[in-house]
Amino acid sequence: MKSSNLFFKYYLYLFMFFLLVVSVFYFVLDSFGNRLPRYGDEVYYIDCGLRYVSGVPPYLCNFEHPPFAKYFIGFLHVFGVDRIVFRLLCFCCCFLVFLIVYRFCGDVFLGFSCFLLLVLDSLFVNVFRFLLLDPVSLFFSFLALYLFLEKRYIFSAVFLGLGIASKFSAIPIALGIFILFICLRDYRKMFLYFSIVFIVYISTYVADFSLGWDAVVRHHIDMFRYMSWRHGFSLPIAANGFLKLLAKVEVWRYVGELSIVLGNVSGTYVVLNQSFVYLDSIELYTVVGVGMGSIVWYLFIPLLLYTTYLVLVGRDLGLCSGISTSFSGFVMFSWLSLLNIVAGPIDWYYVYVLPFLYINTVVALERIARKKTRLVIALVISIQFITFIATILGYIPFKYVAIW
């Protein structure tokens, strides 16, 4: 079946079925969601979004992130449809994962499996219950990736620009598309593509010009300065981000200061990482994510190493010769997506990582199980379903916190 006919015939019925599945899960979440964590950051985004749509330049409110997602939240909040639209964004992101898998390997079963695993990940769907920047950024960047695979480059570039203009966490996807262009050796289209991305991105700052011709430059200088201080991007924080993905455990030390020292021949420069509030009475703070996300998280890195091995030894070198028939693209995007957790183990950072890792996991299981693929993946989905229901009903704690 040609991709241009994808939304017709029986895929339209799949779309409606997927929508029904997500609607049921969100009904359950709304009924029992008090057992999952709340994310208070949405208060700032709603406030600034409302101020943005009333004419306030982005530089004057929450300048530390790009502005588009806050405009998006502000308009939705004015019309009173913000929560509904964000739930729809969760469904659309999951459905885009299905489309991307189908575009890569042409397998409906594998695409549907990825869809279900993502819908049943309690961390992923919980993030979409709140008006954060990440759901908006993820949706537009995934839409851009799908349209790129469909060779609709202009639309892809526009949506990628909106994804980056929502949050810089979309940059790893942009980097992956850049690598695909290099593999295709179409440098002219690559230049035009990223020119459109930049124009769309910078246009979202147009209100800043009311503060002066250099306001956009000052906005970006302060934004990058803030990120280097607030997030730190230090080795301990990055290690903590990966630890959460590997073992579903976070460990924070609050007593004392974490320092990053940069040195050269003329001296040293110390950057203090103050990403989290220091509490003198608490020395060690450990979070164990028992029901967080999924038990499949434990398979992510081992299976990513396995698929990476297959690509490196030449079992699959299709990335440059035929991206529509290989899983090497999944491997590349999976590794690039991990850049999002370098800034720490914050729940919403993982929404950029989970889709690619689930795709890679399903494809790896298909390679390992062969004829028993459907049985193995059905078993994994069943375990995921049980864990998901047990978590939102409170039988399994989402996170267990221990303080020493």
N, C-alpha and C positions, 0 to 999 in steps of 0.2 A: 504494500500500500504506500502511495506517495505521501510525504509529510504534509503536502498542501491539503490533503483530504483527511487529515488527522482528526479534526473536530467534527467530521461528519461520520455517517454510518454508525458502527457500534461503539466508537470512542465517545460519542456524545452520551450514550447510555452509561459508559464507565464514569464519565464526568459527573453525571447526576448521582450515580451510586456512591462515588467518593464523597460528594457533598452531603449525602444522607448520613454516611458514616461519621463524618466530622461533626455534623449537627448533633448526633446522638451523644458523642463524646463530650461536646461542650455543654450539653444539657446536664450530663453527669457532673462535669467539672463545676458548673455554676451551683449545683446542689450541694456538692461536698468539697468545693475548692478551698474552704477555710483551712484545710489541713495542709495546703501547699503554701509556700512563702509568698509574701507580698513584696513588691518592689516600689519603694517610696520615691524613686527618682522621677516617676511620671508627673509628680506634682510640679516640678520645675519646668518640665517640657510643656505641660498644659498651660501654665502661667505665661511662659515666653511665647508659646504658639499664639495665644490670644492677643498678646501685645504685638507680635509680628503682624498679624492680620489687621490690626488697628493702625499700622503705619510705623511702628517702632523699628529702627534699624537693627539687624541681628547683632551688630557689634555691642549694643547696649544691654543685651540680655542673653545670658548663657552663651557667651562668645566662644566657649571651649570646644564646641562641635559645629560642623557645618549646619546651615539653616533650613534646608528644604524639609526634612522630616518634621520640624517644629511648625513650619507653615502648614504642612499636611495635617498635623494633629490639631492645630488651631482652627482650621476650616471645618474639620470633622466635628470638633467640639461645639462650634457655633451652631451647626445643624443638628446636633444631638445624636449623631450616628457613629461616634468614634469607636465605642466598644464593639458594635456589630461589624464595622469595617475591619477592625483588627482581627476579629475571629475569621472573617472571610480571607484576610491576608494569610492566615495560617493554612487554611485549606488550599489557597492558590499556590503557596510555596510548596506544599506537599505534592500538589498535582503537577507543578513544574518539575519536581524531581522525577515523577513518573515519566513526563514527556522527555526529559533529558536522557534518562536511561533508555527509553525507547529509541531516541535519536541515535544514541551511541551503539546499541547492540540489537535493536529491533525485537526485543523480547518483552511481551506484555506481562508475563508472570513475574519476571525480575523487577520490572517497573512497579507493579502493584505491590510486591513485597516491600520494596523501599518505601512506598507510600504508607503502608500500614505500620512499618517499624517506626517511621518518623511521627506518625499520628499518635502512636502508643508510647512515645518518649515523654515522660511527665515533665521534664525540664523544658523541652522544646515547646510544648503546647502551653505551658504555664507562662512563659515569657510573653506570648501573644495575648494573654489576658490583661496586659497592662500597656499603657500608652508610652512605650519606649521608642527610641530611635531605631533600634536594631531590626524590628519587624519590617519597617518601611524600607530600610536599606537592603535587607535580605531579599525582599520581594522584587524590587527593581533590578538588583544585580543578577538575580536568578533569571528573571525575565530577559535581561540583556544576554545572558549566556545562552539561553534557549534560542533566542532570535539569531544570535551569532551562528549557532550550529545549523540554523535554517538558512543561513547566508542572507539574512535581512539586516545588512550591516548598519544602515542609517538608523533604523528604529532601535537596534541593539545599542548603538553608541549613545542615543538620546537617553535610554533607560539606564545605561551604565553611568552616565553623567549624573542622573538623578540619584542613583544608588550611592555614589561617592559623596554627592552633595547632602545626603542624609546622614552618613557617618563614614569615617575613613576605613572602617572595617571591611568595606567593599573593595578596597584596593587589591587584596590578594586575588580576587576574581579578575580584576582588570589586568593584573600581572599574568595570570593564566591565559587570558585572551591574547595578550601581547606575545606570549611564547607560541601560541597556536599560529599567529600571523607569521612569526619567524619561521616556523616549520613549513608553512604554506608558501613562504618566500614571496609574498605579495606585499611588498613594502609600500607601494603607492597607496593601496587601500588601507594599510595600517596607519599611514600618516593622516589620511583623510578621516579615518575612524576616530583616532585619538584627538584630532583637532575638534571634531564635533563633541566628543566627551568633555574636553576642556571648556568649550564655549558654553555648553549646557551647565556645567558645574559652576563656572564663574558668574553666569547670569543670575544664579540664585542669591548672589550677594548684592544685587543692584541697589537695594534700599540703603546700603551703607554709603553710597556716594553722596547722600544728603549731608553726611558728616564731613565731606571734603574729598578731593580727588584721590587722596592717598589712604582713605579709610579702609579699603579692602586689603591693602598691603599691611596696614597696622593690625587689622583683624587677624590676618594669618600669622604675623609675627607673634602676637600675644597668644594665639591659639596653640602654636607649636611650642612656645615657651611653657605654657600651662601643661601641655601633655608631657613634656620632658620632666616636669616637676611632679605633677599629680600622679602620673602612672609610673614614672621611673624607668620602666623597661629594664630592670636589673635582673641579674641571674637568679637570685633567690625568688623573686616574684614569678619569673618565667618558669622556674622549676616547680613552683607551687601550682601554676596553671596546668603543667603537664602531669603533675602528681594526681590532680583531681580527675584527669581523663584516664590515667592508668589504673588508679586504685580507688577513685571516688573519695579521696581524703584531702582535706586542706589543713595546713598547719601554719599558724601565724604566731610570730613572736612580737609582743607589744612593748616589752620593756627594753629601753635603749633605742638607739638610732641606727638605721641601716644606711650606710654611706657608700656612695659611688665616687671613686677618686680617679680623676683624669690627670695625667701628668705628661709633661714634655720637658725639653731642655731648660726652659726658663722657670719651671716651677710646677705646682699642682693646682688643680681646681676641684673642689669637693662639691658634689651634688647630694643634698640630703633627700632621701626618699621619704616623703610624708604622705604616702598614699592612704594610710589608714590611721585613725585616731589612736594615740598612745594612751594606754590606761595603766597607771602606775601599780595598781593592785593586781593586775593580771600579767603573768609572765608568759604563759603558753595557752593558745586557744586553738583547739582542734575540732574540725567538723568532719564527720563521717557521713557520706551520702549513701545511706542504706537503700532507700527506694528512689533516690535521685536519678532521673534519666532512665536508665535501663541496665539490666545485667549484661546486655550485649556490649556495653562499654568495655568490658574486660577483653573482648575479642578485637577491638579496633586496631590497636597498635601491632599485635602479633600478625593479624591478617594483612595489615598495610605493609609490614616488612616482607611478608610472603609475596604479595603482588609486586612489590618493588623488586624483589629478587627475580621474579619471572621476567620482568621488563629488562633488567640489567643483563641477564644471561641470554637475552635474545629470544625468549619464548614468545614475546609479543612486542614488536617494534613498530606498531601501527600508528603511533602518534603522528609522525610526519608523512606517512605514506597513505593513510586512510583513517582519519579520526572517527569516522562513523562506524567502524567495525572493531575497534580495539578498546581494551580497558585501561590502556596506559594513560589515557586522558584522565580517568578517575584517580589514578595514582598521583599524577602531577597535581591536580586540584586538591587532593587530600592533604598532601604535604604543604602546599601553599596555604591552605585554610588554617593550618596549625599556627600560623603567624598571629592569628587573632587571640590566642591565649597566652602570648608572650607577656601581655600586660597584666596577667593575673587570673585567678580562678573565679571570676565573676560570672554568674549564671548566664547572663545574656550574651557574653562573648562566645559561648559554645553553640549558639544557634547557627553561626557561620560554619562551624566545624562539623556538626552532626550530619547534615545532609550528605556531604561528600564521603564521610566515613561509613555511613550506612550503605551508600551505593557501593563503595569499595568492598565492604564486608559481604554484601549479597553476591557480588560478582566473584569474590574469592571463594565463597562457599560453593558457588556453582562450579568453579574450577576443581575444587577438592572433591565434592560429593558426586559429580558426574551424573550418573543415572538416578541417584538417590537425592538429587537436588531438591525436588519438590517436598520430599519427606523431611529433609533436614531443615529447610527454611520454614516449613509449616510448624515444625517443633519449636524453632527459635521464636516465631511469631506468637505461638501459644504461650510460651514462657513470658514473653514480653507483655502479652495481654493480662496474664494473671498478676504479674508484678505491678502493672499499671493500675488495675482495679484495686488491688490490696493497698497500694500507696494512697490513692485518693480516698479510700474508705477508712484509712487510719490504721489498718492492721500492720503496715510497715511504715515506720517513720521516714519522711522525705530526707531529713538530715538529723543526725544525732550529734549534739554539741557537748564537748567535754572541756572544762576549764581547770587549769592547774595554777 
